[in-house]
């Protein structure tokens, strides 16, 4: 077994992050966040990294990790959980690489975070928003709504869609999700009809974005959906995540199983999808529908 004290901690962190990048396909933003968490935990100043003693004893790392948890006590539960999860993953890595004699991840306790019910709109509210769109002349907002609510896309995924990602005949969208992982999403007939009409009217290049020559700025997308909710007269502020949550909630309440929903949403684990099962019956009563409302063809 290699001696942990013979390796410097910054080097260990870099190798750990490299493994996450190559094997788990973590995004650049995730890796930057993980590095920052680990440097904070072990009190490594990136500006003074050469001053850190490279000879680390095994018991020092666990002690520093616990002290870091104490320093994070004033943070939100979700932030503390994320930082602790990074520490646990790092300790798993050290043990798997036989750099430590035991897995200290089991010695770190994560605070329990109360399960929050995702904010979503009712079916009636969704149809009201749809009517608002059909009576306005905002094609980009209409397309964005259909991608978020009709396909359950993340706002970042919708903003970066190109025409060659869409099979307009079959209604399929090839989406590049978190960590560079690709998935297929099937749009309801009403949503794909909106895309087909837009494509026929403008005849854009297949390699161009749905929004023109460049991707849609996420901030612009947020503002578009916020303005849409205001025009539709919703009592609560509308945002892209609420439309994605509404997509999931309405499908689940109409009979979709969690595994199918997991695939559609692009969740890596079923646990991320299970939050939708915590909706109370009073909430479900608002959204009970035989099928996704956008799946109905528009009546003539």
SULKA-V897000 format. One record per residue. N is the residue number from 1. RES is the residue in one small letter. OMEGA is omega in whole degrees, 0 to 359 (none if undefined). NEAR is the number of other ideal C-beta (glycine too) atoms within 12 Angstrom. D_FIRST is the distance of its C-alpha to the first C-alpha in whole Angstrom. Layout:
BEGIN
((N;RES;OMEGA;NEAR;D_FIRST) (N;RES;OMEGA;NEAR;D_FIRST))
END
This chain:
BEGIN
((1;x;179;14;0) (2;x;178;15;4) (3;x;181;15;6) (4;x;181;29;9) (5;x;181;20;12) (6;x;180;16;11) (7;x;178;25;13) (8;x;186;21;16) (9;x;177;34;17) (10;x;179;25;20) (11;x;178;19;18) (12;x;180;33;15) (13;x;179;35;19) (14;x;179;24;20) (15;x;178;24;17) (16;x;181;35;18) (17;x;178;31;21) (18;x;178;18;21) (19;x;178;23;20) (20;x;180;28;22) (21;x;186;22;25) (22;x;186;14;24) (23;x;183;15;23) (24;x;178;21;25) (25;x;179;19;28) (26;x;180;26;28) (27;x;179;20;31) (28;x;181;16;31) (29;x;178;15;33) (30;x;181;24;30) (31;x;178;25;28) (32;x;179;18;30) (33;x;180;21;30) (34;x;179;33;26) (35;x;179;31;25) (36;x;179;22;28) (37;x;182;34;27) (38;x;178;38;24) (39;x;176;30;25) (40;x;183;29;28) (41;x;184;36;25) (42;x;176;35;23) (43;x;176;23;26) (44;x;178;30;26) (45;x;181;14;29) (46;x;181;19;29) (47;x;183;9;32) (48;x;187;12;30) (49;x;182;20;26) (50;x;180;12;26) (51;x;182;13;27) (52;x;181;23;24) (53;x;183;18;21) (54;x;184;19;18) (55;x;185;14;16) (56;x;175;29;15) (57;x;184;19;14) (58;x;184;28;13) (59;x;178;17;16) (60;x;182;21;18) (61;x;180;37;17) (62;x;178;31;19) (63;x;180;20;22) (64;x;179;29;23) (65;x;179;35;22) (66;x;177;23;25) (67;x;178;19;27) (68;x;178;28;27) (69;x;177;30;28) (70;x;180;17;31) (71;x;182;19;32) (72;x;186;27;33) (73;x;182;16;35) (74;x;180;10;38) (75;x;178;20;37) (76;x;181;15;38) (77;x;181;19;36) (78;x;179;18;35) (79;x;178;23;34) (80;x;179;28;32) (81;x;180;23;31) (82;x;181;25;30) (83;x;178;33;28) (84;x;179;35;26) (85;x;178;27;25) (86;x;178;39;24) (87;x;179;40;21) (88;x;179;30;20) (89;x;179;33;20) (90;x;179;41;18) (91;x;174;35;16) (92;x;181;23;15) (93;x;181;31;14) (94;x;181;34;11) (95;x;179;26;10) (96;x;180;17;11) (97;x;180;19;9) (98;x;177;14;6) (99;x;176;29;6) (100;x;183;30;8) (101;x;178;18;8) (102;x;181;19;12) (103;x;184;23;14) (104;x;179;30;16) (105;x;181;25;19) (106;x;180;14;20) (107;x;180;21;21) (108;x;182;32;23) (109;x;178;18;27) (110;x;178;23;29) (111;x;179;20;33) (112;x;180;11;35) (113;x;178;17;37) (114;x;180;12;41) (115;x;179;17;41) (116;x;175;16;44) (117;x;182;19;47) (118;x;178;28;47) (119;x;178;26;50) (120;x;178;36;52) (121;x;180;39;56) (122;x;177;29;58) (123;x;179;32;59) (124;x;178;21;63) (125;x;179;30;61) (126;x;178;39;59) (127;x;176;26;63) (128;x;177;24;65) (129;x;180;40;62) (130;x;178;33;63) (131;x;177;20;66) (132;x;180;26;66) (133;x;184;33;64) (134;x;179;23;67) (135;x;179;14;70) (136;x;179;19;68) (137;x;181;10;67) (138;x;185;22;64) (139;x;180;23;62) (140;x;179;32;59) (141;x;180;39;59) (142;x;179;33;60) (143;x;180;42;57) (144;x;178;45;54) (145;x;182;48;55) (146;x;177;46;55) (147;x;183;44;52) (148;x;183;47;51) (149;x;179;49;53) (150;x;182;41;53) (151;x;179;46;50) (152;x;181;47;48) (153;x;169;44;46) (154;x;182;32;44) (155;x;179;33;46) (156;x;179;27;44) (157;x;180;35;44) (158;x;183;48;48) (159;x;185;32;48) (160;x;180;26;47) (161;x;173;38;48) (162;x;183;27;50) (163;x;180;26;53) (164;x;173;17;51) (165;x;188;30;49) (166;x;171;36;52) (167;x;188;20;53) (168;x;180;25;57) (169;x;182;13;58) (170;x;181;16;55) (171;x;180;25;55) (172;x;175;20;51) (173;x;175;38;49) (174;x;187;25;45) (175;x;174;32;43) (176;x;186;26;40) (177;x;182;29;39) (178;x;179;25;36) (179;x;179;22;33) (180;x;181;20;35) (181;x;184;19;35) (182;x;176;17;39) (183;x;178;27;41) (184;x;178;22;44) (185;x;178;38;47) (186;x;180;27;50) (187;x;172;40;53) (188;x;185;32;56) (189;x;182;24;59) (190;x;180;31;61) (191;x;181;42;58) (192;x;178;30;58) (193;x;178;26;62) (194;x;179;36;61) (195;x;180;39;59) (196;x;180;24;61) (197;x;179;20;64) (198;x;182;29;62) (199;x;181;25;61) (200;x;183;13;65) (201;x;184;12;66) (202;x;182;19;64) (203;x;182;12;63) (204;x;175;22;60) (205;x;181;14;58) (206;x;182;15;55) (207;x;179;12;52) (208;x;179;21;54) (209;x;177;25;52) (210;x;187;38;54) (211;x;181;28;55) (212;x;184;21;57) (213;x;180;12;55) (214;x;180;13;52) (215;x;178;22;50) (216;x;178;32;51) (217;x;181;20;50) (218;x;179;23;48) (219;x;177;15;50) (220;x;179;22;53) (221;x;178;36;52) (222;x;181;27;52) (223;x;179;23;55) (224;x;181;35;57) (225;x;178;43;56) (226;x;178;26;57) (227;x;180;25;60) (228;x;179;41;60) (229;x;178;33;60) (230;x;180;19;62) (231;x;181;21;65) (232;x;178;30;64) (233;x;178;16;65) (234;x;182;27;62) (235;x;179;13;62) (236;x;180;17;58) (237;x;180;19;56) (238;x;177;38;55) (239;x;184;31;52) (240;x;180;37;50) (241;x;180;30;47) (242;x;178;33;50) (243;x;177;45;51) (244;x;178;39;48) (245;x;180;34;48) (246;x;176;46;51) (247;x;182;44;51) (248;x;182;42;48) (249;x;183;40;50) (250;x;177;42;53) (251;x;181;39;51) (252;x;181;35;50) (253;x;179;30;53) (254;x;172;23;55) (255;x;179;15;52) (256;x;179;27;49) (257;x;186;17;46) (258;x;181;23;43) (259;x;178;15;41) (260;x;180;20;44) (261;x;178;32;44) (262;x;180;26;40) (263;x;182;25;41) (264;x;182;35;44) (265;x;181;38;42) (266;x;177;31;39) (267;x;179;27;37) (268;x;181;19;33) (269;x;179;14;33) (270;x;181;18;36) (271;x;179;14;35) (272;x;181;19;37) (273;x;186;29;40) (274;x;180;21;40) (275;x;181;27;42) (276;x;179;37;45) (277;x;182;24;45) (278;x;180;18;46) (279;x;181;28;49) (280;x;182;15;52) (281;x;179;11;55) (282;x;177;11;57) (283;x;182;25;55) (284;x;181;22;55) (285;x;181;14;59) (286;x;188;21;59) (287;x;180;32;57) (288;x;182;22;58) (289;x;182;26;59) (290;x;178;15;60) (291;x;180;19;58) (292;x;184;36;57) (293;x;180;35;60) (294;x;177;39;59) (295;x;178;28;59) (296;x;176;20;63) (297;x;182;14;65) (298;x;180;18;67) (299;x;183;5;71) (300;x;none;3;74))
END
